[in-house]
């Protein structure tokens, strides 16, 4: 096999470092034992941060906006006001209805006295049956009118309550669509808010990988712009494939963090195979040189530099192929930045 120039340079570097290690004193290191675990291989896919629940909030009554509380980018709780409409006309109508009701109530009270008087006169044949029935009819008519006024008052109270448009759920304001002084009608959106409880990453994956994505499985998610690493949970696949790219959209739920923005880039490690047995090495054991990945294993009291091939990442562990590592070997997780190949070591701790 013909060796490439970079690989020859790497061998030369390792040889030179090995020669230097003979003159160095033993280095104090912390080690851990390589474990074997059944896990799927993964690969990094780029996706975007998105909100699975976005509402264009609108009012149910018309009116002029007098207060605009929604500020783009701010968090808001369910029930908090977004805008407030002028209620002068509603309050005036309520005052009129109250006065009308008071007048009707006074007329009913007056008729009550008239009915009692007519009942007494009717008992002695001093009043006509027609006069009594006419008064009784007027009394019932006024009662119905008062009930109607009460219903109209309840409707005005409902209008008054709905003159403040409130957030339907906990979320973040994406866009405000109305300003103070503008007139709105029922059904006209006043702002757009997104639920902070329904944040996710959308990732386009090949349809050939769809069978490896299990709802409820956890996957590592990185938001580069925020230098943030967190754990996502697969919610499922959108049941529509792209005709051109033959890809499907994978939805991965993530917890909301202040500063997250819709369409922000995210990187997700997703499964690309069935589960298989791999050697698991802590990320802290990784040593990188010239773009190649290595770990230091301990053999006969010395640090041996071993190349590894990382095929998956999960949490703080790296899944690697078996050769040349093996389950049960010790690898350095602290102190490896000072080591040289074949340098003697003193193990101060073993994190099994």
C-alpha positions as CSV (number, residue, x, y, z in Angstrom):
1,X,0.0,0.0,0.0
2,X,1.4,3.4,-1.0
3,X,1.6,5.8,2.0
4,X,0.4,9.4,1.5
5,X,2.7,12.3,2.4
6,X,0.6,13.5,5.4
7,X,0.5,9.9,6.8
8,X,4.3,9.6,6.4
9,X,4.7,13.0,8.2
10,X,2.5,11.7,11.0
11,X,4.6,8.6,11.4
12,X,7.7,10.7,11.5
13,X,6.2,13.0,14.2
14,X,5.2,10.0,16.3
15,X,8.7,8.5,16.0
16,X,10.3,11.8,17.1
17,X,8.0,12.1,20.0
18,X,8.6,8.6,21.1
19,X,12.4,9.3,21.2
20,X,11.8,12.3,23.4
21,X,9.5,10.4,25.8
22,X,12.5,8.2,26.9
23,X,14.0,11.2,28.6
24,X,10.8,12.5,30.3
25,X,9.8,11.6,33.9
26,X,6.5,9.6,34.4
27,X,3.4,11.8,33.8
28,X,0.5,11.7,36.3
29,X,-2.7,10.8,34.5
30,X,-6.3,9.9,35.1
31,X,-7.6,6.9,33.2
32,X,-10.9,5.2,32.5
33,X,-11.8,1.8,31.1
34,X,-13.1,1.3,27.6
35,X,-16.6,0.0,27.6
36,X,-18.6,-1.8,24.9
37,X,-22.2,-0.7,24.2
38,X,-24.9,-1.5,21.7
39,X,-25.6,1.8,19.8
40,X,-26.3,3.1,16.3
41,X,-23.8,4.9,14.2
42,X,-24.6,8.6,13.6
43,X,-23.8,11.4,11.3
44,X,-24.2,15.2,11.7
45,X,-27.0,16.8,9.8
46,X,-27.8,20.5,9.5
47,X,-31.3,21.7,10.3
48,X,-33.1,24.9,11.5
49,X,-34.7,25.9,14.7
50,X,-38.4,26.3,14.3
51,X,-41.6,26.7,16.4
52,X,-44.2,23.9,15.9
53,X,-47.0,26.2,17.2
54,X,-47.3,29.7,15.9
55,X,-50.5,31.8,16.3
56,X,-51.6,34.9,14.4
57,X,-53.5,36.3,17.3
58,X,-56.6,38.4,16.4
59,X,-59.3,40.2,18.3
60,X,-63.0,39.4,18.5
61,X,-64.3,43.0,18.7
62,X,-63.6,46.1,16.7
63,X,-62.0,49.2,18.1
64,X,-59.1,51.6,18.1
65,X,-55.8,50.4,19.6
66,X,-54.8,52.6,22.6
67,X,-52.1,50.3,24.1
68,X,-49.7,48.0,22.3
69,X,-48.0,45.7,24.8
70,X,-46.4,43.2,22.4
71,X,-42.7,43.7,21.8
72,X,-40.9,41.6,19.2
73,X,-38.5,39.1,20.8
74,X,-40.0,39.3,24.3
75,X,-41.4,36.4,26.3
76,X,-45.0,36.5,27.3
77,X,-47.2,34.3,29.6
78,X,-50.6,32.9,28.7
79,X,-53.3,35.5,29.6
80,X,-51.0,38.5,29.5
81,X,-52.3,41.5,27.4
82,X,-51.1,42.0,23.8
83,X,-53.1,45.0,22.9
84,X,-55.9,47.1,24.5
85,X,-58.7,48.8,22.5
86,X,-60.6,52.0,23.3
87,X,-63.7,51.2,25.4
88,X,-65.3,54.6,25.7
89,X,-68.3,53.7,23.5
90,X,-68.8,50.4,25.3
91,X,-68.8,52.1,28.7
92,X,-71.2,54.7,27.4
93,X,-73.6,52.0,26.2
94,X,-73.3,50.2,29.5
95,X,-74.3,53.4,31.3
96,X,-77.3,53.8,29.1
97,X,-78.4,50.2,29.7
98,X,-78.0,50.6,33.4
99,X,-80.3,53.7,33.3
100,X,-82.8,52.0,31.1
101,X,-82.9,49.0,33.5
102,X,-83.4,51.3,36.5
103,X,-86.4,52.9,34.7
104,X,-87.9,49.5,33.8
105,X,-87.4,48.3,37.4
106,X,-89.2,51.4,38.7
107,X,-92.1,50.8,36.3
108,X,-92.3,47.1,37.4
109,X,-92.4,48.2,41.1
110,X,-95.2,50.7,40.2
111,X,-97.2,48.0,38.4
112,X,-96.7,45.6,41.4
113,X,-98.6,48.1,43.6
114,X,-101.3,48.5,40.9
115,X,-101.8,44.7,40.6
116,X,-102.2,44.3,44.3
117,X,-104.8,47.1,44.4
118,X,-106.6,45.7,41.4
119,X,-106.6,42.2,43.0
120,X,-108.3,43.7,46.1
121,X,-110.9,45.6,44.0
122,X,-111.5,42.6,41.9
123,X,-112.4,40.5,45.0
124,X,-115.2,43.0,45.7
125,X,-116.2,43.4,42.1
126,X,-115.0,47.0,42.2
127,X,-112.7,46.6,39.3
128,X,-113.0,45.0,35.9
129,X,-111.3,41.8,34.9
130,X,-110.0,43.5,31.7
131,X,-108.2,46.2,33.7
132,X,-106.5,43.6,35.9
133,X,-105.4,41.5,32.9
134,X,-104.1,44.5,31.0
135,X,-102.0,45.5,34.1
136,X,-100.8,41.9,34.4
137,X,-99.8,41.8,30.7
138,X,-97.9,45.1,31.1
139,X,-96.1,43.7,34.1
140,X,-94.9,40.6,32.3
141,X,-93.9,42.7,29.3
142,X,-91.7,44.9,31.5
143,X,-90.1,41.9,33.1
144,X,-89.2,40.5,29.7
145,X,-87.7,43.9,28.7
146,X,-85.6,43.9,31.9
147,X,-84.3,40.4,31.1
148,X,-83.4,41.6,27.6
149,X,-81.6,44.6,29.1
150,X,-79.7,42.2,31.4
151,X,-78.6,40.1,28.4
152,X,-77.5,43.2,26.5
153,X,-75.5,44.3,29.6
154,X,-73.8,40.9,29.7
155,X,-73.0,41.2,26.0
156,X,-71.4,44.6,26.7
157,X,-69.4,43.2,29.6
158,X,-68.2,40.5,27.3
159,X,-67.2,43.1,24.7
160,X,-65.4,45.1,27.4
161,X,-63.4,42.0,28.5
162,X,-62.5,41.1,24.9
163,X,-61.3,44.7,24.2
164,X,-58.0,43.4,25.7
165,X,-56.5,40.8,23.4
166,X,-54.5,38.3,25.5
167,X,-51.8,35.7,24.7
168,X,-53.4,32.3,24.2
169,X,-50.3,30.4,25.5
170,X,-46.7,31.0,26.9
171,X,-44.6,32.1,24.0
172,X,-42.3,34.7,22.4
173,X,-43.5,37.5,20.2
174,X,-42.4,37.0,16.7
175,X,-44.0,40.0,15.0
176,X,-46.4,42.9,16.0
177,X,-48.8,43.8,13.3
178,X,-50.7,46.7,14.8
179,X,-49.7,50.0,16.5
180,X,-51.4,52.4,18.8
181,X,-54.0,54.5,17.0
182,X,-54.9,51.9,14.4
183,X,-58.4,50.5,14.0
184,X,-58.9,46.8,14.0
185,X,-61.9,44.6,13.1
186,X,-62.7,41.1,14.4
187,X,-60.4,38.5,12.9
188,X,-57.7,40.9,12.0
189,X,-54.3,39.6,13.3
190,X,-52.6,42.0,15.8
191,X,-49.4,40.0,16.3
192,X,-47.7,36.6,15.8
193,X,-46.5,34.6,18.8
194,X,-44.8,31.2,19.0
195,X,-45.1,28.7,21.8
196,X,-41.9,28.3,23.8
197,X,-43.2,24.8,24.8
198,X,-43.2,23.6,21.2
199,X,-39.7,24.4,20.0
200,X,-38.0,22.0,17.6
201,X,-35.3,21.5,15.0
202,X,-36.4,20.5,11.5
203,X,-33.8,18.4,9.7
204,X,-34.0,17.0,6.1
205,X,-32.8,13.4,6.0
206,X,-32.6,10.9,3.3
207,X,-35.7,8.7,3.0
208,X,-33.3,5.8,3.4
209,X,-32.5,6.9,6.9
210,X,-36.1,7.4,8.0
211,X,-36.4,3.8,9.3
212,X,-33.7,4.5,11.9
213,X,-35.4,7.4,13.5
214,X,-37.4,6.3,16.5
215,X,-39.9,8.7,18.1
216,X,-38.9,9.4,21.7
217,X,-35.2,8.7,21.1
218,X,-32.7,11.3,22.4
219,X,-30.2,12.9,20.0
220,X,-27.4,15.5,20.6
221,X,-28.2,19.0,19.2
222,X,-25.8,21.9,18.8
223,X,-26.7,25.5,18.1
224,X,-23.4,27.0,16.8
225,X,-24.6,30.7,16.9
226,X,-25.2,30.3,20.7
227,X,-22.3,27.9,21.4
228,X,-25.0,25.7,22.9
229,X,-25.2,22.0,23.2
230,X,-28.3,20.3,24.4
231,X,-30.3,17.1,24.2
232,X,-33.3,16.8,21.8
233,X,-36.0,14.2,21.5
234,X,-37.3,12.9,18.2
235,X,-41.0,13.7,17.8
236,X,-41.4,12.1,14.4
237,X,-41.3,12.5,10.7
238,X,-43.4,14.8,8.5
239,X,-45.3,12.3,6.3
240,X,-44.4,14.0,3.0
241,X,-41.2,13.3,1.0
242,X,-39.5,15.8,-1.2
243,X,-40.0,14.6,-4.8
244,X,-36.6,16.0,-6.0
245,X,-34.3,15.3,-3.1
246,X,-36.1,12.2,-1.8
247,X,-35.7,13.5,1.7
248,X,-38.1,13.7,4.6
249,X,-38.3,16.2,7.4
250,X,-37.4,15.0,10.9
251,X,-38.8,16.9,13.9
252,X,-36.7,17.0,17.0
253,X,-38.1,18.7,20.1
254,X,-35.6,20.9,22.1
255,X,-36.0,23.0,25.3
256,X,-36.3,26.8,24.7
257,X,-33.4,29.0,25.7
258,X,-33.5,32.8,25.7
259,X,-32.0,34.1,22.5
260,X,-33.2,31.2,20.2
261,X,-34.4,32.5,16.9
262,X,-36.6,31.0,14.2
263,X,-34.6,29.5,11.3
264,X,-31.3,29.6,13.4
265,X,-28.9,26.9,12.2
266,X,-28.7,23.7,14.3
267,X,-26.5,20.6,13.9
268,X,-28.0,17.2,14.9
269,X,-26.4,13.8,15.2
270,X,-28.9,11.3,13.9
271,X,-28.8,7.5,13.6
272,X,-27.6,6.2,10.2
273,X,-27.7,2.4,11.0
274,X,-29.3,-0.3,13.1
275,X,-27.9,-0.6,16.6
276,X,-24.5,-2.4,16.8
277,X,-21.9,-3.1,19.5
278,X,-19.3,-0.3,19.6
279,X,-16.5,0.7,21.9
280,X,-17.4,3.8,24.0
281,X,-14.6,6.3,24.8
282,X,-15.1,9.5,26.8
283,X,-14.7,12.7,24.7
284,X,-12.0,13.8,27.2
285,X,-9.8,10.9,26.0
286,X,-9.7,12.4,22.4
287,X,-6.4,13.7,21.1
288,X,-6.3,15.3,17.7
289,X,-3.3,15.8,15.4
290,X,-3.3,17.0,11.8
291,X,-7.1,16.3,11.6
292,X,-6.6,12.7,12.8
293,X,-8.3,11.3,16.0
294,X,-6.2,9.4,18.6
295,X,-6.4,8.2,22.2
296,X,-3.7,7.3,24.7
297,X,-4.1,3.8,26.1
298,X,-1.9,2.4,28.9
299,X,0.2,-0.7,28.2
300,X,3.0,-1.9,30.5
301,X,3.0,1.4,32.3
302,X,3.5,3.5,29.2
303,X,1.2,5.7,27.0
304,X,0.5,4.2,23.6
305,X,-0.9,6.5,20.9
306,X,-3.8,4.7,19.1
307,X,-5.7,5.9,16.1
308,X,-9.5,5.7,16.3
309,X,-12.4,6.0,13.9
310,X,-15.3,7.8,15.4
311,X,-18.6,6.6,14.0
312,X,-21.1,8.1,16.5
313,X,-21.3,10.6,19.4
314,X,-23.7,10.4,22.2
315,X,-23.6,12.7,25.2
316,X,-20.0,12.7,26.6
317,X,-19.1,9.4,24.8
318,X,-17.7,8.6,21.4
319,X,-18.5,5.3,19.6
320,X,-15.5,4.0,17.8
321,X,-14.6,0.9,15.8
322,X,-12.9,-2.0,17.6
323,X,-9.4,-1.9,16.1
324,X,-6.9,-1.3,17.7
325,X,-8.8,-0.7,20.9
326,X,-10.6,-3.4,22.8
327,X,-13.1,-3.4,25.7
328,X,-11.3,-3.3,29.1
329,X,-8.3,-1.3,27.9
330,X,-7.4,1.8,29.9
331,X,-7.4,5.2,28.1
332,X,-6.2,8.6,29.5
333,X,-8.9,11.1,30.1
334,X,-6.9,13.7,32.1
335,X,-3.3,14.6,31.5
336,X,-3.2,13.5,27.8
337,X,-2.4,17.0,26.7
338,X,1.1,16.6,28.2
339,X,1.8,13.1,27.1
340,X,4.2,11.9,24.5
341,X,4.0,8.4,22.8
342,X,5.6,5.7,24.9
343,X,6.1,8.0,27.9
344,X,5.9,6.4,31.3
345,X,2.8,7.2,33.3
346,X,1.7,7.2,36.9
347,X,-2.0,6.5,37.3
348,X,-3.4,8.7,40.0
349,X,-7.1,7.8,39.5
350,X,-9.2,5.3,37.6
351,X,-12.6,6.5,36.6
352,X,-14.3,3.2,35.9
